[in-house]
């Protein structure tokens, strides 16, 4: 079921926006993401104005200086993939260290050339365990959103890039005891663009993914 929340410009202007960040990676090719990012595992580089992991490994980069609880953090990014290889792109919320974070990824799990499974993990690529997984309606490109409310992480997938969720999935982590960092994870040759934290793409039209974003918006308004 598709989900859409329409908000007026006046309402958006009244919100006291807390921490936010946006990176479209529009800069020279590089072996890393630059000073606005801190690599904590492996490395993610830039190729043709998109982020990409150069090695088949779990690569994690945090936004330098970002510090807020997971409940105040909505991560979004665009993903693209069409080669028949194992690859994933993930959001990291509530990062304390490699063993303590909310790690949600979309993955080509069958070497089919599309993203077809989502995983909800604790720590870098599940180093501290898996919470849940879900088989996706396969896609090769989408805007992905990840939020966290209470103890539940929610994944939204917008395959039409129209700020409307075409697929949503959630998992209960059973705890809200996570840290303050947020970032990006990648493995393989998938391309990533337009990474944002709490970035509102249009003041009059905002896609919401479950109660996580709704709760965040209400909190900001207060």
Phi and psi in degrees as GROMACS dihedral restraints (atoms count N, CA, C in turn):
[ dihedral_restraints ]
;  ai    aj    ak    al  type     phi  dphi    fc
    3     4     5     6     1   -81.1    20    10
    4     5     6     7     1   148.5    20    10
    6     7     8     9     1  -129.2    20    10
    7     8     9    10     1   132.7    20    10
    9    10    11    12     1  -145.8    20    10
   10    11    12    13     1   137.0    20    10
   12    13    14    15     1  -123.7    20    10
   13    14    15    16     1   120.9    20    10
   15    16    17    18     1   -93.8    20    10
   16    17    18    19     1   129.1    20    10
   18    19    20    21     1  -126.3    20    10
   19    20    21    22     1   139.3    20    10
   21    22    23    24     1   -78.0    20    10
   22    23    24    25     1   158.4    20    10
   24    25    26    27     1   -61.8    20    10
   25    26    27    28     1   -33.2    20    10
   27    28    29    30     1   -63.9    20    10
   28    29    30    31     1   -43.2    20    10
   30    31    32    33     1   -63.0    20    10
   31    32    33    34     1   -45.6    20    10
   33    34    35    36     1   -62.5    20    10
   34    35    36    37     1   -38.7    20    10
   36    37    38    39     1   -66.2    20    10
   37    38    39    40     1   -25.5    20    10
   39    40    41    42     1   -81.7    20    10
   40    41    42    43     1   -11.2    20    10
   42    43    44    45     1   -78.1    20    10
   43    44    45    46     1   137.0    20    10
   45    46    47    48     1   -87.8    20    10
   46    47    48    49     1    90.1    20    10
   48    49    50    51     1   -68.4    20    10
   49    50    51    52     1   129.9    20    10
   51    52    53    54     1   -87.9    20    10
   52    53    54    55     1  -134.6    20    10
   54    55    56    57     1   -66.0    20    10
   55    56    57    58     1   139.9    20    10
   57    58    59    60     1  -149.8    20    10
   58    59    60    61     1   162.3    20    10
   60    61    62    63     1  -161.2    20    10
   61    62    63    64     1   146.7    20    10
   63    64    65    66     1  -148.7    20    10
   64    65    66    67     1   138.8    20    10
   66    67    68    69     1  -144.8    20    10
   67    68    69    70     1   119.5    20    10
   69    70    71    72     1   -97.8    20    10
   70    71    72    73     1     3.2    20    10
   72    73    74    75     1    60.4    20    10
   73    74    75    76     1    21.5    20    10
   75    76    77    78     1   -81.7    20    10
   76    77    78    79     1    78.4    20    10
   78    79    80    81     1  -156.1    20    10
   79    80    81    82     1   179.8    20    10
   81    82    83    84     1   -61.7    20    10
   82    83    84    85     1   150.0    20    10
   84    85    86    87     1   -53.9    20    10
   85    86    87    88     1   140.6    20    10
   87    88    89    90     1  -154.0    20    10
   88    89    90    91     1   156.5    20    10
   90    91    92    93     1   -80.3    20    10
   91    92    93    94     1    -7.7    20    10
   93    94    95    96     1  -143.1    20    10
   94    95    96    97     1  -178.4    20    10
   96    97    98    99     1   -91.6    20    10
   97    98    99   100     1    -4.0    20    10
   99   100   101   102     1    98.3    20    10
  100   101   102   103     1  -178.7    20    10
  102   103   104   105     1   -67.5    20    10
  103   104   105   106     1   -17.4    20    10
  105   106   107   108     1   -78.9    20    10
  106   107   108   109     1    -0.9    20    10
  108   109   110   111     1  -129.1    20    10
  109   110   111   112     1   145.8    20    10
  111   112   113   114     1  -118.9    20    10
  112   113   114   115     1   114.4    20    10
  114   115   116   117     1   -79.5    20    10
  115   116   117   118     1   122.7    20    10
  117   118   119   120     1  -106.8    20    10
  118   119   120   121     1   -14.8    20    10
  120   121   122   123     1  -151.9    20    10
  121   122   123   124     1   123.9    20    10
  123   124   125   126     1    61.0    20    10
  124   125   126   127     1  -147.4    20    10
  126   127   128   129     1  -154.2    20    10
  127   128   129   130     1   148.0    20    10
  129   130   131   132     1  -121.2    20    10
  130   131   132   133     1   130.7    20    10
  132   133   134   135     1  -111.8    20    10
  133   134   135   136     1  -170.8    20    10
  135   136   137   138     1  -122.8    20    10
  136   137   138   139     1   128.5    20    10
  138   139   140   141     1  -133.6    20    10
  139   140   141   142     1   117.8    20    10
  141   142   143   144     1    53.3    20    10
  142   143   144   145     1    49.3    20    10
  144   145   146   147     1    65.2    20    10
  145   146   147   148     1    25.0    20    10
  147   148   149   150     1  -138.4    20    10
  148   149   150   151     1   152.1    20    10
  150   151   152   153     1   -80.4    20    10
  151   152   153   154     1   145.7    20    10
  153   154   155   156     1  -158.0    20    10
  154   155   156   157     1   142.3    20    10
  156   157   158   159     1   -83.6    20    10
  157   158   159   160     1   126.4    20    10
  159   160   161   162     1   -79.5    20    10
  160   161   162   163     1   -13.4    20    10
  162   163   164   165     1  -131.7    20    10
  163   164   165   166     1   157.0    20    10
  165   166   167   168     1   -79.7    20    10
  166   167   168   169     1    81.5    20    10
  168   169   170   171     1  -158.9    20    10
  169   170   171   172     1   167.8    20    10
  171   172   173   174     1   -80.7    20    10
  172   173   174   175     1   110.1    20    10
  174   175   176   177     1  -112.1    20    10
  175   176   177   178     1   126.0    20    10
  177   178   179   180     1  -128.5    20    10
  178   179   180   181     1   131.5    20    10
  180   181   182   183     1  -130.9    20    10
  181   182   183   184     1   132.5    20    10
  183   184   185   186     1  -102.2    20    10
  184   185   186   187     1   150.5    20    10
  186   187   188   189     1   -71.6    20    10
  187   188   189   190     1   121.1    20    10
  189   190   191   192     1   -62.8    20    10
  190   191   192   193     1   125.2    20    10
  192   193   194   195     1    86.5    20    10
  193   194   195   196     1    -8.0    20    10
  195   196   197   198     1   -74.8    20    10
  196   197   198   199     1   132.1    20    10
  198   199   200   201     1  -151.1    20    10
  199   200   201   202     1   104.0    20    10
  201   202   203   204     1  -162.6    20    10
  202   203   204   205     1   155.0    20    10
  204   205   206   207     1   -67.5    20    10
  205   206   207   208     1   156.6    20    10
  207   208   209   210     1   -60.0    20    10
  208   209   210   211     1   -32.6    20    10
  210   211   212   213     1   -65.7    20    10
  211   212   213   214     1   -19.1    20    10
  213   214   215   216     1  -101.5    20    10
  214   215   216   217     1    13.1    20    10
  216   217   218   219     1  -124.4    20    10
  217   218   219   220     1   118.9    20    10
  219   220   221   222     1  -117.5    20    10
  220   221   222   223     1   117.2    20    10
  222   223   224   225     1   -99.6    20    10
  223   224   225   226     1   138.2    20    10
  225   226   227   228     1  -139.5    20    10
  226   227   228   229     1   151.2    20    10
  228   229   230   231     1  -164.4    20    10
  229   230   231   232     1   157.8    20    10
  231   232   233   234     1   -97.0    20    10
  232   233   234   235     1   140.2    20    10
  234   235   236   237     1  -127.4    20    10
  235   236   237   238     1   147.9    20    10
  237   238   239   240     1  -141.7    20    10
  238   239   240   241     1   136.2    20    10
  240   241   242   243     1  -161.2    20    10
  241   242   243   244     1   133.1    20    10
  243   244   245   246     1  -150.5    20    10
  244   245   246   247     1    14.8    20    10
  246   247   248   249     1  -103.4    20    10
  247   248   249   250     1   150.8    20    10
  249   250   251   252     1   -84.1    20    10
  250   251   252   253     1    83.4    20    10
  252   253   254   255     1  -155.8    20    10
  253   254   255   256     1   156.2    20    10
  255   256   257   258     1   -66.9    20    10
  256   257   258   259     1   123.8    20    10
  258   259   260   261     1  -154.9    20    10
  259   260   261   262     1   150.3    20    10
  261   262   263   264     1  -148.2    20    10
  262   263   264   265     1   158.7    20    10
  264   265   266   267     1  -134.3    20    10
  265   266   267   268     1   135.9    20    10
  267   268   269   270     1  -139.1    20    10
  268   269   270   271     1   160.6    20    10
  270   271   272   273     1  -102.2    20    10
  271   272   273   274     1   141.9    20    10
  273   274   275   276     1  -117.8    20    10
  274   275   276   277     1   122.8    20    10
  276   277   278   279     1  -126.5    20    10
  277   278   279   280     1   155.9    20    10
  279   280   281   282     1    59.8    20    10
  280   281   282   283     1    37.6    20    10
  282   283   284   285     1   -74.9    20    10
  283   284   285   286     1   126.7    20    10
  285   286   287   288     1  -108.6    20    10
  286   287   288   289     1   -51.2    20    10
  288   289   290   291     1  -158.1    20    10
  289   290   291   292     1  -174.6    20    10
  291   292   293   294     1   -59.5    20    10
  292   293   294   295     1   -21.0    20    10
  294   295   296   297     1  -100.0    20    10
  295   296   297   298     1   -11.1    20    10
  297   298   299   300     1  -132.1    20    10
  298   299   300   301     1    98.5    20    10
  300   301   302   303     1  -169.3    20    10
  301   302   303   304     1   163.7    20    10
  303   304   305   306     1   -94.1    20    10
  304   305   306   307     1   114.8    20    10
  306   307   308   309     1  -120.2    20    10
  307   308   309   310     1   108.8    20    10
  309   310   311   312     1  -122.0    20    10
  310   311   312   313     1   124.9    20    10
  312   313   314   315     1  -134.5    20    10
  313   314   315   316     1   155.1    20    10
  315   316   317   318     1  -109.4    20    10
  316   317   318   319     1   139.6    20    10
  318   319   320   321     1  -140.9    20    10
  319   320   321   322     1   144.2    20    10
  321   322   323   324     1   -83.3    20    10
  322   323   324   325     1    98.9    20    10
  324   325   326   327     1   -91.2    20    10
  325   326   327   328     1    -7.4    20    10
  327   328   329   330     1  -128.0    20    10
  328   329   330   331     1    14.4    20    10
  330   331   332   333     1    57.2    20    10
  331   332   333   334     1    38.5    20    10
  333   334   335   336     1  -100.3    20    10
  334   335   336   337     1    -7.6    20    10
  336   337   338   339     1    90.4    20    10
  337   338   339   340     1     9.4    20    10
  339   340   341   342     1  -145.0    20    10
  340   341   342   343     1   160.8    20    10
  342   343   344   345     1   -78.3    20    10
  343   344   345   346     1   127.8    20    10
  345   346   347   348     1  -137.1    20    10
  346   347   348   349     1    -1.3    20    10
  348   349   350   351     1  -147.2    20    10
  349   350   351   352     1   143.9    20    10
  351   352   353   354     1  -112.9    20    10
  352   353   354   355     1   144.0    20    10
  354   355   356   357     1  -126.3    20    10
  355   356   357   358     1   137.4    20    10
  357   358   359   360     1  -110.7    20    10
  358   359   360   361     1   112.5    20    10
  360   361   362   363     1  -123.7    20    10
  361   362   363   364     1   165.7    20    10
  363   364   365   366     1  -112.2    20    10
  364   365   366   367     1   126.1    20    10
  366   367   368   369     1    80.9    20    10
  367   368   369   370     1   173.1    20    10
  369   370   371   372     1   -57.1    20    10
  370   371   372   373     1   110.7    20    10
  372   373   374   375     1    51.6    20    10
  373   374   375   376     1    36.8    20    10
  375   376   377   378     1    81.7    20    10
  376   377   378   379     1    21.8    20    10
  378   379   380   381     1   -59.9    20    10
  379   380   381   382     1   -26.9    20    10
  381   382   383   384     1  -104.3    20    10
  382   383   384   385     1     8.2    20    10
  384   385   386   387     1   124.5    20    10
  385   386   387   388     1   160.2    20    10
  387   388   389   390     1  -100.2    20    10
  388   389   390   391     1   143.3    20    10
  390   391   392   393     1   -98.6    20    10
  391   392   393   394     1   -47.9    20    10
  393   394   395   396     1  -167.0    20    10
  394   395   396   397     1   167.2    20    10
  396   397   398   399     1  -145.0    20    10
  397   398   399   400     1   163.3    20    10
  399   400   401   402     1  -145.8    20    10
  400   401   402   403     1   138.6    20    10
  402   403   404   405     1   -79.9    20    10
  403   404   405   406     1   129.7    20    10
  405   406   407   408     1   -94.2    20    10
  406   407   408   409     1   157.6    20    10
  408   409   410   411     1   -70.4    20    10
  409   410   411   412     1   116.4    20    10
  411   412   413   414     1   -58.6    20    10
  412   413   414   415     1   145.5    20    10
  414   415   416   417     1  -150.2    20    10
  415   416   417   418     1   156.0    20    10
  417   418   419   420     1  -106.7    20    10
  418   419   420   421     1   -17.0    20    10
  420   421   422   423     1  -151.0    20    10
  421   422   423   424     1   142.7    20    10
  423   424   425   426     1  -171.0    20    10
  424   425   426   427     1   163.4    20    10
  426   427   428   429     1   -98.9    20    10
  427   428   429   430     1   128.2    20    10
  429   430   431   432     1  -110.5    20    10
  430   431   432   433     1   137.4    20    10
  432   433   434   435     1  -123.9    20    10
  433   434   435   436     1   140.7    20    10
  435   436   437   438     1  -135.1    20    10
  436   437   438   439     1   130.9    20    10
  438   439   440   441     1  -135.1    20    10
  439   440   441   442     1   170.1    20    10
  441   442   443   444     1  -143.9    20    10
  442   443   444   445     1   124.4    20    10
  444   445   446   447     1  -135.9    20    10
  445   446   447   448     1   128.1    20    10
  447   448   449   450     1    66.1    20    10
  448   449   450   451     1  -109.0    20    10
  450   451   452   453     1  -121.9    20    10
  451   452   453   454     1    11.5    20    10
  453   454   455   456     1  -111.2    20    10
  454   455   456   457     1   127.5    20    10
  456   457   458   459     1   -95.2    20    10
  457   458   459   460     1   139.5    20    10
  459   460   461   462     1  -125.9    20    10
  460   461   462   463     1   133.7    20    10
  462   463   464   465     1  -111.6    20    10
  463   464   465   466     1   127.6    20    10
  465   466   467   468     1  -119.0    20    10
  466   467   468   469     1   140.1    20    10
  468   469   470   471     1  -125.8    20    10
  469   470   471   472     1   120.6    20    10
  471   472   473   474     1  -111.3    20    10
  472   473   474   475     1    94.7    20    10
  474   475   476   477     1   -79.6    20    10
  475   476   477   478     1   -12.5    20    10
  477   478   479   480     1  -101.8    20    10
  478   479   480   481     1    -2.6    20    10
  480   481   482   483     1    54.8    20    10
  481   482   483   484     1    39.6    20    10
  483   484   485   486     1  -116.1    20    10
  484   485   486   487     1    17.6    20    10
  486   487   488   489     1    64.9    20    10
  487   488   489   490     1    26.2    20    10
  489   490   491   492     1  -125.2    20    10
  490   491   492   493     1   129.9    20    10
  492   493   494   495     1   -75.0    20    10
  493   494   495   496     1   123.0    20    10
  495   496   497   498     1   -91.8    20    10
  496   497   498   499     1   -23.8    20    10
  498   499   500   501     1  -142.2    20    10
  499   500   501   502     1   140.3    20    10
  501   502   503   504     1  -136.5    20    10
  502   503   504   505     1   143.0    20    10
  504   505   506   507     1  -143.2    20    10
  505   506   507   508     1   152.0    20    10
  507   508   509   510     1  -145.6    20    10
  508   509   510   511     1   161.3    20    10
  510   511   512   513     1  -149.0    20    10
  511   512   513   514     1   140.1    20    10
  513   514   515   516     1   -91.6    20    10
  514   515   516   517     1   117.6    20    10
  516   517   518   519     1   -83.7    20    10
  517   518   519   520     1   -10.8    20    10
  519   520   521   522     1    74.1    20    10
  520   521   522   523     1     1.7    20    10
  522   523   524   525     1  -158.6    20    10
  523   524   525   526     1   153.3    20    10
  525   526   527   528     1  -113.9    20    10
  526   527   528   529     1    11.8    20    10
  528   529   530   531     1   -83.3    20    10
  529   530   531   532     1    76.7    20    10
  531   532   533   534     1  -127.8    20    10
  532   533   534   535     1   173.9    20    10
  534   535   536   537     1   -87.3    20    10
  535   536   537   538     1  -151.7    20    10
  537   538   539   540     1  -120.7    20    10
  538   539   540   541     1    -5.6    20    10
  540   541   542   543     1   -86.6    20    10
  541   542   543   544     1   160.5    20    10
  543   544   545   546     1  -148.4    20    10
  544   545   546   547     1   149.3    20    10
  546   547   548   549     1  -173.6    20    10
  547   548   549   550     1  -149.2    20    10
  549   550   551   552     1  -134.7    20    10
  550   551   552   553     1   144.1    20    10
  552   553   554   555     1  -129.4    20    10
  553   554   555   556     1   147.5    20    10
  555   556   557   558     1  -154.7    20    10
  556   557   558   559     1   153.6    20    10
  558   559   560   561     1  -149.0    20    10
  559   560   561   562     1   130.0    20    10
  561   562   563   564     1    88.8    20    10
  562   563   564   565     1  -162.9    20    10
  564   565   566   567     1   -98.2    20    10
  565   566   567   568     1    14.9    20    10
  567   568   569   570     1   -62.8    20    10
  568   569   570   571     1   149.0    20    10
  570   571   572   573     1  -106.6    20    10
  571   572   573   574     1   143.2    20    10
  573   574   575   576     1  -125.1    20    10
  574   575   576   577     1   139.3    20    10
  576   577   578   579     1  -142.9    20    10
  577   578   579   580     1   160.4    20    10
  579   580   581   582     1    52.3    20    10
  580   581   582   583     1    53.7    20    10
  582   583   584   585     1   -75.9    20    10
  583   584   585   586     1   131.4    20    10
  585   586   587   588     1  -140.4    20    10
  586   587   588   589     1   148.6    20    10
  588   589   590   591     1  -116.6    20    10
  589   590   591   592     1   119.7    20    10
  591   592   593   594     1    55.4    20    10
  592   593   594   595     1    28.5    20    10
  594   595   596   597     1   -85.5    20    10
  595   596   597   598     1   123.1    20    10
  597   598   599   600     1   -96.2    20    10
  598   599   600   601     1   111.6    20    10
  600   601   602   603     1   -70.4    20    10
  601   602   603   604     1   -34.2    20    10
  603   604   605   606     1  -143.5    20    10
  604   605   606   607     1   130.7    20    10
  606   607   608   609     1   -66.1    20    10
  607   608   609   610     1   -24.7    20    10
  609   610   611   612     1   -98.0    20    10
  610   611   612   613     1    -5.6    20    10
  612   613   614   615     1  -150.9    20    10
  613   614   615   616     1   111.8    20    10
  615   616   617   618     1  -129.0    20    10
  616   617   618   619     1   122.1    20    10
  618   619   620   621     1   -73.7    20    10
  619   620   621   622     1   140.5    20    10
  621   622   623   624     1  -119.0    20    10
  622   623   624   625     1   146.5    20    10
  624   625   626   627     1  -119.6    20    10
  625   626   627   628     1    95.0    20    10
  627   628   629   630     1    66.6    20    10
  628   629   630   631     1  -165.3    20    10
  630   631   632   633     1   -71.9    20    10
  631   632   633   634     1   -18.7    20    10
  633   634   635   636     1   -60.2    20    10
  634   635   636   637     1   -50.3    20    10
  636   637   638   639     1   -71.5    20    10
  637   638   639   640     1   -39.6    20    10
  639   640   641   642     1   -58.0    20    10
  640   641   642   643     1   -45.9    20    10
  642   643   644   645     1   -63.3    20    10
  643   644   645   646     1   -39.3    20    10
  645   646   647   648     1   -63.6    20    10
  646   647   648   649     1   -45.3    20    10
  648   649   650   651     1   -62.7    20    10
  649   650   651   652     1   -42.7    20    10
  651   652   653   654     1   -63.4    20    10
  652   653   654   655     1   -38.9    20    10
  654   655   656   657     1   -64.2    20    10
  655   656   657   658     1   -42.5    20    10
  657   658   659   660     1   -64.2    20    10
  658   659   660   661     1   -39.3    20    10
  660   661   662   663     1   -63.7    20    10
  661   662   663   664     1   -40.4    20    10
